[in-house]
């Protein structure tokens, strides 16, 4: 199954895992949200909304840009509400994943933020977002009822009234700065700006923050010596007593230095906390001593003696790990501190030693992969915000907290359950990790030490366990730039690994960049198909991997080949493309592939019928989009093939001639994964359910007209609580009088209840009511709920005259079938007589639509008849059309 393949930055990627454990429809409807909350948090702002209430705003690294929640701050009665996305900053508003500077104004309730160097404001009660100032915004802050921001080389100021309007605006020139950070010193009311570079500079305003004019200015302070080991100064703050703080890191440890003399001298140093610098400081207390919060740590600061020891958030108890993002002390209750965690947004009610998650409602988890068992009740999920497991999914899902096998906040791109052994799973980021106890502990089973790939820019895009041999595990690596990854395999369930060379002439470990892997069974052997990237950045075409490779395991060794060479394609020509996603149908007899042509000009899709031609065959492109787009994911089921292209899911009926639009997501999103097993969508903003686990996975439905009957046949891959199928029909010929009428129930076929194996069904419509008929199935659960299948049409040959056919069998005992044709709607009678002309039975006496009909004449209803010759006669209206003889032998 396709995994996420792009580095998460400003692109808003949506990964769709369509788990179609039901009759699959072309048109997808709006989903409900699964309780997979959290995501990367970029910024935090909190305002007081009353004596005991606050409102927290968070910006996220997702297309849902900003959320807010209300908090009750009463000591010992604290409560945290669910988050709601800001009306104007949702996934279809286009503000994206890079908002990090945001401040809320308490009096008006307006939120001010910077996006793409523009300054905006918006309100939680409105979808309106207003541009305040254009390109060139470098930093901003709200202090009380004042807004300050830097645009290019000018310092701008304004007051904010109760309606969020700006008054008293002005500006003045300042020195050019690269990465300015604005703060107000509460001890002297002056504004300070720190230019956070490798050698920071600090500037101080000539006037108080509330008395600025066009003649105001900033003066550069004389900087004392800072720690020479810091390579990244990232945070600037001013304590309530006027102490200046600088925070940074040396690549592995955090440093905090402070100055009590306006930057002339600096003290402090290493915090002894690992990790990178936090993005800001926050303070609890109004005078010395007070607590300083920075990144994932905190310490008490006393003017004159400096810091005590530093502690990490959750040093007594935690649900998930804190990380080195934003931190904010609540304005009403300083014991409440909001912080970023590996899972999302967390909080503490006791100043820091005990932390917990508060991210309910935060739909910002960038879901990358999903692996579910065959009974559809347990699954593993990989995301940018960790790994999670869900149990009891089909009834009342219970999601675990985020797990981080490497004990850090790194993203995970792939997850694979060991078939139906849900306690064992593999997950991948730069490395491959394995658990055998549902995530209680993890073992690193494959790393750069073995592969030789760089630790930065490498992703495990795919992990696949062989369905028939759980010891056989494959892992596909993708390496950025012109360095290529490769395919690795283990024959002992991950204990040892070797690389399988796919591209002839490659210099291992740099072989091919793998996007996806699927397994089939062919001639009793496991066969892996590997979709790879055709990298145009590599100068020589002969050094590029392309399309799909095939690898067959005979129990001791592999045989490999490039599977889209001319001899393996229906066109007889080599197919050179990028294949991003592969899918094996439920029956295991077809493989689907999608991606993009060699120059990324248009999406492509192919299938390989293992039970048929065994050749890669292009899927028709009529209706497919063109122009710099890629097929990101593909699935087949319910009589349709689905392909995701950018933000649109296209579909084409099996045997169809053109693609159609099935569902469109907000512009700017990318759909990367279709997962065929239960109707779910894993996206850049969370996991969504399009209907849950339904009763039946219908893998085919066909209709054929043979000898005056319509034969319907269908099959299911799995069934859950399936009561059965009602068969419905409707004539669709425009020349029929009853054309386009209501659906009619014409029969019922019992289901198999619960099944994990292929089940086949059939039904015969002996009386089709038109020259073209449409059929559908109404699949009914034991509890009475139901779903309709896709519709199928069939042409029915319409008689051009009334006909009476010879009965069969003839002679007969105890019953025989009589068939007749009706060419127009008429009162039809069919009667049986003995040789003396006495009426024996009336078989038909009613109006009939055009079509072919048959009735049974049986001794069960005519037990007094003796052996001999009988006559049956067909009449339309008052006209006798035909009569024939039949013989009863007793």
Buried (B, 14 or more C-beta within 10 A) or exposed (E): BBBBBEEBEEBBBBBBBBBBBBBBBBEBEEBEEBEBBBBBBBBBBBBBBEEBBBBBBBBBBBBBBBBBBBBBBEEEEBEBBEBBBBBBBBBEBBBBBBBBBBBBBBEBBBBBBBBEEBBBBBBBEEEEBBEBBEEEBBBBBBBEBBBBBBBEEEBBBBBBBEEBEBEEEBBBEBBEBEBBBBBBBBEBBBBBBBBBEEEBBBBBBBBBBBEBEEEBBBEEBEBBEBBEEBEBBBBBBBBBBBBBBBBBBBEEBBBBBBBBEBBEBBBBBBBEBBBBBBBBBBBBBEEBBBBBBBBBBBBBBEBEEBBEEBBBBBBEEBBBBBBBBBBBBBBBBBBBBBBBBBBBBBBBBEBBBBBBBBBBBBBBBBBBBBBBBBBBBBBBBBBBBBBBBBBEBBEEBEBBBBBBBBEEBBBBBBBBBBBEEBBBBBBBBBBBBBBBEBBEEBEEBBBBEBBEBEEEBBBBBBBBBBBEBBEBBBBBBBBBEEBBBBBBBBBEBBEEBEBBBBBEEBEEBBBBBBBBBBBBBEEEEBBBBBBBBBBEEBEEEEBBBBBBBBBBBEEEEBEBBBBBEEEBBBEEEBBBBBBBBBBBBBEBEBBBBBBBBBEBEBBBBBBBBBEEEEBBBEBEBEBBBEEEBBBBBBBBBBBBBBBBBBBBBBBBBBEBEEBEBBBBBBEBBBBBBBBBBBBBBBBBBBBBBBBBBBBBBBBBBBBEBEEBBBBBBBBBBBBBBBBBBBBBBBBBBEEBEBBEEEBEEBBBBEBBEEBBEBBEBEBEBBBBBBBBBBBBBBBBBBEEEBBBBBBBEBBBEBBEEBBBBEBEEBEBEEBBBBBBBBBBEBEBBBBBBBEEEEEBBEBBEEEBBBBBBBBEBBBEEBEEBEEEEBBBBBBBEEEEBBEBEBBBEE
